[in-house]
């Protein structure tokens, strides 16, 4: 999973403050919406723009957030503002991203 494009928090439309119960509820809700073919569930916001959301991505995202080690790896990236690209001049990146240069 890409930490920006397909971050589990972005795929499930959740924040790092979410609980395990919220992860399960949101995953179930999105899977049901995708099964019904609702357009609102078809994409999710990310710092790299709108991305397609599939049942596989929802299941993978929920599994990643169930695992404390995997969840911790995605939490810092989940604060990136939606729609901002790393190369955009003046992009409003959180202070934590200023120190990270390896991804540029």
C-alpha positions as CSV (number, residue, x, y, z in Angstrom):
1,X,0.0,0.0,0.0
2,X,1.3,3.4,-0.9
3,X,1.5,5.6,2.2
4,X,0.0,8.6,0.4
5,X,-2.2,7.3,-2.5
6,X,-3.7,4.3,-0.8
7,X,-3.2,4.9,2.9
8,X,-5.7,2.8,4.9
9,X,-7.0,5.9,6.7
10,X,-7.7,7.5,3.3
11,X,-9.3,4.4,1.9
12,X,-11.6,4.1,4.8
13,X,-12.2,7.9,5.3
14,X,-11.0,7.7,8.9
15,X,-8.5,9.6,11.0
16,X,-5.6,8.2,13.2
17,X,-7.8,8.8,16.2
18,X,-10.4,6.2,15.1
19,X,-11.1,3.1,17.2
20,X,-11.0,-0.5,16.2
21,X,-14.8,-0.5,16.2
22,X,-15.0,2.5,13.9
23,X,-12.6,0.7,11.5
24,X,-14.8,-2.3,11.4
25,X,-18.0,-0.3,11.0
26,X,-16.6,1.9,8.2
27,X,-15.2,-1.1,6.3
28,X,-18.5,-2.9,6.5
29,X,-20.4,0.3,5.4
30,X,-18.1,0.9,2.5
31,X,-18.2,-2.8,1.3
32,X,-22.0,-2.6,1.4
33,X,-22.0,0.7,-0.6
34,X,-19.6,-0.8,-3.1
35,X,-21.7,-3.9,-3.5
36,X,-24.7,-1.7,-4.2
37,X,-22.7,0.2,-6.8
38,X,-23.1,3.6,-5.0
39,X,-20.9,6.2,-6.7
40,X,-20.1,7.9,-3.4
41,X,-18.1,4.8,-2.4
42,X,-16.2,4.4,-5.7
43,X,-13.3,6.8,-4.9
44,X,-11.5,8.2,-1.9
45,X,-9.6,11.4,-1.3
46,X,-5.8,11.3,-1.0
47,X,-3.0,13.9,-1.1
48,X,-2.5,12.8,-4.7
49,X,-6.1,13.4,-5.7
50,X,-9.1,11.1,-6.0
51,X,-8.2,7.4,-6.1
52,X,-10.4,4.4,-7.0
53,X,-11.8,2.4,-4.0
54,X,-12.4,-1.3,-4.5
55,X,-13.6,-4.0,-2.1
56,X,-10.1,-5.4,-2.1
57,X,-8.6,-2.1,-1.0
58,X,-11.2,-1.7,1.7
59,X,-10.5,-5.2,3.1
60,X,-6.7,-4.6,2.9
61,X,-7.1,-1.2,4.6
62,X,-9.1,-2.7,7.4
63,X,-6.6,-5.5,7.9
64,X,-3.7,-2.9,8.0
65,X,-5.5,-0.9,10.7
66,X,-6.2,-4.0,12.8
67,X,-2.4,-4.7,13.0
68,X,-0.8,-2.2,15.5
69,X,2.6,-2.2,13.7
70,X,1.1,-1.6,10.3
71,X,-1.3,1.0,11.6
72,X,1.6,2.9,13.2
73,X,3.5,3.0,9.9
74,X,0.5,4.7,8.2
75,X,-0.5,7.1,10.9
76,X,2.1,9.9,10.1
77,X,1.1,9.9,6.5
78,X,-2.6,10.2,7.3
79,X,-2.2,13.8,8.2
80,X,-1.2,14.8,4.7
81,X,-3.9,17.2,3.3
82,X,-6.1,15.8,0.6
83,X,-5.4,17.1,-2.8
84,X,-1.9,18.4,-2.1
85,X,0.9,16.9,-4.2
86,X,4.4,16.7,-2.8
87,X,5.8,18.6,-5.7
88,X,3.2,21.4,-5.6
89,X,4.9,24.7,-4.6
90,X,3.7,25.9,-1.2
91,X,1.7,22.7,-0.5
92,X,0.5,22.8,3.1
93,X,2.4,19.8,4.4
94,X,2.4,19.1,8.1
95,X,5.6,20.0,9.9
96,X,6.4,16.3,10.2
97,X,6.8,16.0,6.4
98,X,9.3,18.7,6.2
99,X,12.0,16.4,7.7
100,X,11.2,13.6,5.4
101,X,13.1,14.0,2.1
102,X,13.6,10.4,1.0
103,X,10.1,10.2,-0.6
104,X,10.6,13.2,-2.9
